[in-house]
């Protein structure tokens, strides 16, 4: 049943992307409702299956990210007025890509929860980061589009998204530090995951500093800084977890 729900969510995310390119029927937003509903159902089934909040393995993390794409897209349409076809197409494509990895790349085998993760901070810490990552993925798409199409408009949209995501990124870093003190007796352990998380935060902090100095005078530099920040997120989320290069206290998700 879980796999069937994932396939259904992938299909509706794919249809939502295709509808923006080809047929654009009037009530196409309903496709995101179905995509979110099926992916959320799959995530809750996984919760029942493993007996704890499913945010440990890459399978579970990408399923959570795919589930968050739907609400994020609705929020951006309604609150930030991001309704252009390219933006909505990218949301559908991003949801499809995330769930493709869930179904075909990462192992669905459940794992027992290590003692260090059996904390009340596990859920809030990871959820806050997942929310930030989804918003920053959307920001990266806007920035990439802005390098060639409507740069000033997309830069302003990108800035709004980063403004929303940065406090979440900061809160996630603080929660991780508190959790480290509780679990390992130290606020900071110089672990590879900690260092890459800090690197992400510093890139976006530098982006805000640069933009405060120059505003939209150098639009493309603003865009490239946001893309650099998202590249750091990909390193934090994928390279650190999956590569044998980085071993540390946080190697639970590979």
Secondary structure, 3 states (H helix, E strand, C coil): CHHHHHHHHHHHHHHHHHHHHCCCCCCCCHHHHHHHHHHHHHHHHHHHHHCCCCCCCHHHHHHHHHHHHHHHHHHHHHHCCCCCHHHHHHHHHHHHHHHHHHHHCCCCCCCCCCHHHCCCHHHHHHHHHHHHHHHHHHHHHHHHHHCCCCHHHHHHHHHHHHHHHHHHHHHHHHHHHHHHHHHHCCCCCCCHHHHHHHHHHHHHHHHHHHHHHHCCCCHHHHHHHHHHHHHHHHHHHHHHHHCCCCCCCCCCCC
